[in-house]
């Protein structure tokens, strides 16, 4: 007998029991004293008393999870029992039954099932893509401005000089955009509701604080969590790496003691050093490379990838870490946090800012709905390879002031 057949048989039996009680002259009022059978009422009108909620949810477990114990705590119900079907099928079936009523199943183990109440949206209407477009345009302006000033232009005195910032701005926004759309399309493939990317403009520094998307529905399992997490960094690198190669071809070789060798010196991650060696060959002693704006934007793409791959909280690396090690992800996050503090103390103080921000945002990661099914071997190998990728794109000291 299939899951649906068991479920509907129990539902019909329960409905028939309440109809028969009405035919015998007993009360046929609903759980909220409204007239009519309970199963014909809107769920919100009767799912208030604890015993009614437990009765409904236990009935919805039919054929999926055999309940032996239940508790109602702060809007969620925790069941103990025995899982009767495959974890993936169980979560899919319970989501289909409960999601229309605003509930989602969280399968912690084959003996532990939690039912979560979905939080109502704070925004009763859709704003459309206009906010995303406005933020993108604003970020384009700020990155063009920063790119132009880095080339020695004076946009406030000569607005036409802003065009000098276009190569930097377009390359950087393309890297960030492709990164976020990597997350976006992968999430959509798994049926996860996500927003379009939000770009964050900044009038100083790099011209932007990056971009992000928001997931508006739960992640189904560790496989989906892993794929969504890894998709962004890999997609972004598909643009950043060619940008570095092309930009290096357009860069200049200068002497370390020349007049051009001033300002900010960039750290060289292993990935960048490899591409530089393949593109330009060995740099002569006493020489240095003055990066073209396109190469500089590609270098920033490596830095952005490194920050996102940190296995902390809900960063991309945090998604990957949880998918790999589950509840032990917090230990990995603490180790990464200590590494940031160490690099911030010994090399670049900016890492202390990122460590503080990580603490503010939190080290924990919420579990997917199916927290039982582990990753397959191929994804585990890719996950551990992402750690090597992190080590190849991060540098202990990204920025240093060059000596005159």
C-alpha positions in Angstrom: 0.0 0.0 0.0 1.5 3.4 -1.0 1.9 6.5 1.1 -1.0 8.4 -0.4 -3.4 5.4 0.0 -2.6 5.0 3.7 -2.9 8.8 4.2 -6.2 9.2 2.5 -7.6 6.0 4.1 -6.9 7.4 7.6 -8.3 10.8 6.6 -11.6 9.2 5.4 -11.8 7.1 8.6 -11.4 10.3 10.7 -13.9 12.2 8.7 -16.4 9.4 8.8 -16.1 9.2 12.6 -16.9 12.8 13.0 -19.8 12.7 10.6 -21.3 9.7 12.4 -21.1 11.4 15.7 -23.1 14.2 14.2 -25.8 11.8 12.9 -26.2 10.4 16.4 -27.1 13.8 17.7 -23.7 14.7 19.0 -22.1 18.1 18.5 -20.9 18.6 14.9 -19.3 21.9 15.7 -15.7 22.5 14.6 -12.8 22.9 16.9 -13.4 26.6 17.1 -17.2 26.2 17.8 -18.0 26.9 14.1 -20.6 24.7 12.4 -19.7 21.9 10.0 -17.2 19.1 10.0 -13.6 20.1 10.9 -12.1 18.7 7.7 -14.2 21.2 5.7 -13.0 24.2 7.6 -10.0 26.4 6.9 -7.0 25.1 8.9 -6.4 28.6 10.5 -9.8 28.4 12.1 -9.2 25.3 14.2 -5.4 24.8 14.5 -5.1 26.7 17.8 -5.5 24.3 20.8 -2.5 22.2 21.4 -4.4 18.9 21.2 -6.1 19.8 17.9 -2.7 20.7 16.4 -1.2 17.4 17.5 -4.2 15.5 16.3 -4.0 17.0 12.8 -0.2 16.6 12.5 -0.1 13.1 13.8 -2.8 12.2 11.3 -0.7 13.7 8.5 2.2 11.4 9.5 0.2 8.4 8.3 2.3 6.0 6.2 5.4 8.2 6.6 6.3 8.4 10.3 5.0 6.2 13.1 4.7 8.6 16.1 5.4 7.3 19.6 5.8 10.7 21.4 5.0 14.3 20.6 5.6 17.7 22.1 4.4 21.2 21.1 7.0 24.0 21.8 6.9 27.6 20.7 5.1 27.1 17.4 6.9 23.8 16.5 6.0 20.2 17.1 8.6 17.6 17.8 7.8 14.0 17.2 9.7 10.9 18.3 9.0 7.6 16.4 10.1 5.5 13.5 10.6 6.6 9.9 8.6 4.3 7.6 10.0 5.3 4.2 13.1 6.7 2.6 14.1 10.1 4.1 14.0 11.9 0.8 10.5 10.6 0.0 9.3 11.3 3.5 10.3 15.0 3.4 8.8 15.4 -0.1 5.5 13.8 0.9 5.2 15.7 4.2 6.1 18.9 2.5 3.3 18.3 0.0 0.8 17.7 2.8 1.8 20.4 5.2 3.3 23.3 3.1 -0.2 24.5 2.0 -1.0 25.0 5.6 2.1 26.9 6.4 4.1 24.0 8.0 7.4 22.3 7.0 8.9 19.0 8.2 12.5 18.9 9.5 13.8 15.4 9.7 16.7 15.4 12.1 17.2 11.6 12.3 15.2 8.5 11.5 13.6 8.8 15.0 13.3 12.6 15.3 10.9 14.7 13.2 10.1 18.4 13.9 7.3 20.3 12.2 8.1 24.0 11.8 5.6 26.8 11.3 6.5 29.0 8.4 6.9 32.7 9.3 4.5 35.0 7.5 6.0 37.4 5.0 6.6 40.9 6.3 5.9 42.3 2.9 2.3 41.7 1.8 3.1 42.8 -1.8 5.7 42.2 -4.4 8.0 45.0 -5.3 9.1 43.5 -8.6 12.7 43.7 -9.9 12.8 47.5 -9.6 14.8 47.6 -6.4 17.3 45.1 -7.8 17.7 47.2 -10.9 18.1 50.5 -9.0 20.7 48.9 -6.8 22.6 47.6 -9.8 22.6 51.0 -11.5 23.7 52.7 -8.3 26.5 50.1 -7.9 27.5 50.7 -11.6 27.9 54.4 -10.9 30.0 53.9 -7.7 32.3 51.3 -9.3 32.8 53.4 -12.4 33.6 56.3 -10.2 36.2 54.3 -8.2 37.6 52.8 -11.3 38.1 56.2 -12.9 39.8 57.7 -9.8 42.1 54.7 -9.6 43.2 55.6 -13.2 44.0 59.1 -12.1 40.9 60.7 -13.4 38.9 63.5 -11.7 35.3 62.7 -12.3 33.9 65.6 -10.3 36.0 68.1 -12.3 35.6 66.3 -15.6 32.5 64.0 -15.7 33.5 62.6 -19.1 36.6 61.0 -17.5 34.2 58.6 -15.8 34.5 56.4 -18.9 38.0 55.4 -17.8 36.3 53.4 -15.0 34.1 51.3 -17.2 36.6 48.4 -17.8 37.0 47.9 -14.0 33.3 48.4 -13.2 31.9 46.1 -15.9 34.3 43.3 -15.1 33.7 43.5 -11.4 29.9 43.6 -11.7 30.0 40.7 -14.2 32.0 38.6 -11.7 29.7 39.4 -8.9 26.5 39.0 -11.0 27.6 35.6 -12.4 28.5 34.4 -8.9 25.0 35.3 -7.6 23.2 33.9 -10.6 25.1 30.7 -10.1 23.3 30.4 -6.7 20.0 31.7 -8.3 19.7 29.2 -11.1 20.9 26.2 -9.0 18.4 27.1 -6.2 15.6 27.4 -8.8 16.5 24.0 -10.2 15.9 22.5 -6.7 12.6 24.3 -6.4 13.9 26.8 -3.8 12.3 30.2 -3.9 15.0 32.9 -4.2 15.2 36.6 -5.0 17.2 38.2 -7.8 20.6 39.5 -6.8 20.8 42.7 -4.6 24.0 44.7 -5.4 25.3 46.9 -2.6 26.8 50.2 -3.8 29.7 51.9 -1.9 31.0 55.4 -2.6 34.5 54.5 -1.3 36.8 51.5 -1.4 36.0 49.2 -4.3 32.8 50.9 -5.1 30.7 48.0 -3.8 30.2 45.8 -0.8 29.3 42.9 -3.0 25.9 41.3 -3.8 23.6 38.7 -2.3 20.4 36.8 -2.9 17.7 35.8 -0.3 16.3 32.3 -0.1 12.6 32.5 0.8 11.9 28.8 1.2 13.7 26.0 3.0 16.5 23.9 1.5 15.3 20.4 1.0 18.4 18.3 1.7 22.2 18.4 1.9 22.7 17.7 -1.8 20.7 20.9 -2.6 22.5 22.8 0.1 25.8 21.8 -1.2 25.0 22.5 -4.9 23.6 25.9 -4.2 26.6 26.8 -2.0 29.3 25.7 -4.4 27.6 27.0 -7.6 28.3 30.7 -6.8 32.1 30.5 -6.3 32.6 28.2 -9.3 30.4 30.4 -11.6 32.2 33.6 -10.4 35.7 32.0 -11.1 34.6 31.2 -14.6 34.6 35.0 -15.2 37.4 36.0 -12.8 40.1 33.7 -14.1 39.8 34.8 -17.8 39.6 38.4 -16.7 42.9 38.0 -14.9 44.6 36.4 -17.9 43.3 39.1 -20.3 44.0 41.9 -17.8 47.6 40.7 -17.3 48.2 40.9 -21.0 47.2 44.5 -20.8 49.2 45.2 -17.7 52.6 47.0 -17.5 55.9 45.8 -16.1 57.5 48.5 -13.9 60.6 48.8 -11.7 60.0 48.6 -8.0 61.8 52.0 -7.4 60.0 53.9 -10.2 57.5 56.7 -9.8 54.6 54.4 -10.7 55.4 52.0 -7.9 53.3 53.8 -5.2 50.0 53.3 -3.6 48.6 50.0 -2.6 50.4 46.7 -3.2 48.3 43.6 -3.6 48.9 40.3 -2.1 49.3 37.4 -4.5 47.2 34.3 -3.9 48.6 31.0 -5.3 46.0 31.0 -8.1 46.9 34.6 -9.2 50.6 33.8 -9.0 50.1 30.7 -11.2 48.1 32.7 -13.8 50.6 35.5 -13.8 53.5 33.0 -14.4 51.6 31.3 -17.2 50.7 34.7 -18.8 53.8 36.8 -18.3 56.5 34.3 -17.3 58.9 35.0 -14.5 59.0 38.6 -13.4 62.6 40.0 -13.5 64.3 40.8 -10.2 63.5 44.4 -9.2 60.4 44.4 -11.4 56.7 44.4 -10.6 53.4 44.4 -12.5 51.1 47.4 -12.7 47.7 45.8 -13.1 45.3 46.8 -15.7 41.8 47.5 -14.3 40.4 44.3 -15.8 43.1 42.3 -14.0 42.5 44.2 -10.8 38.8 43.4 -11.0 39.7 39.7 -11.5 42.0 39.9 -8.5 39.1 41.2 -6.4 37.0 38.3 -7.8 39.5 35.9 -6.1 39.2 37.8 -2.9 35.4 37.7 -3.0 35.6 34.0 -3.7 37.9 33.5 -0.7 35.6 35.4 1.6 32.5 33.4 0.4 34.3 30.1 0.8 35.0 30.7 4.4 33.2 27.8 6.3 31.3 30.1 8.6 27.6 30.6 9.2 25.6 31.0 6.0 28.4 32.0 3.7 28.8 29.7 0.7 31.6 27.9 2.6 29.1 27.5 5.5 26.6 25.8 3.2 29.3 23.5 2.0 30.6 22.7 5.5 27.1 21.9 6.8 26.4 19.7 3.9 29.7 17.8 4.6 29.7 17.5 8.4 26.2 18.3 9.5 25.9 19.3 13.2 29.7 19.4 13.5 29.8 22.5 11.2 30.1 24.8 14.2 33.5 23.4 15.2 34.7 24.0 11.6 33.4 27.6 11.8 35.2 28.2 15.1 38.5 27.0 13.6 38.0 29.3 10.6 37.2 32.2 12.9 40.4 31.6 14.9 42.4 31.5 11.6 40.9 34.9 10.7 41.9 36.3 14.1 45.4 34.9 13.6 45.8 36.4 10.1 44.4 39.7 11.4 46.9 39.8 14.2 50.0 38.8 12.2 49.3 40.2 8.7 46.3 42.3 7.7 44.0 43.9 10.4 41.0 43.7 8.0 40.7 40.1 8.8 39.7 41.1 12.4 36.8 43.1 10.9 35.6 39.9 9.0 36.0 37.9 12.2 33.9 40.4 14.1 31.3 40.4 11.4 31.1 36.6 11.4 30.4 36.7 15.1 27.7 39.2 14.7 26.0 37.3 11.8 26.4 34.0 13.7 28.5 30.8 13.3 25.5 28.4 13.2 23.8 27.2 10.0 20.1 26.1 9.9 19.6 22.4 8.8 17.9 21.4 5.6 14.5 19.7 5.8 16.1 16.3 5.2 19.1 16.3 7.5 19.5 12.5 7.4 20.6 11.7 3.8 24.4 12.2 3.5 26.2 13.6 0.5 27.3 11.1 -2.2 30.9 10.3 -2.6 31.4 12.6 -5.6 30.1 15.7 -3.8 32.2 14.9 -0.7 35.3 14.9 -2.9 34.3 18.2 -4.5 33.6 19.6 -1.0 37.0 18.8 0.3 38.5 20.1 -3.0 36.8 23.4 -2.3 39.0 23.7 0.8 42.0 23.5 -1.5 40.3 26.1 -3.7 40.0 28.4 -0.7 43.7 28.0 0.1 44.6 28.9 -3.5 42.5 32.1 -3.7 43.1 33.5 -0.2 46.2 35.6 0.9 47.1 36.5 4.4 47.8 40.1 3.5 45.6 41.3 0.6 46.5 45.0 0.8 49.7 46.7 1.7 50.9 50.3 1.3 53.8 50.3 -1.1 57.0 52.1 0.0 58.0 55.0 -2.1 
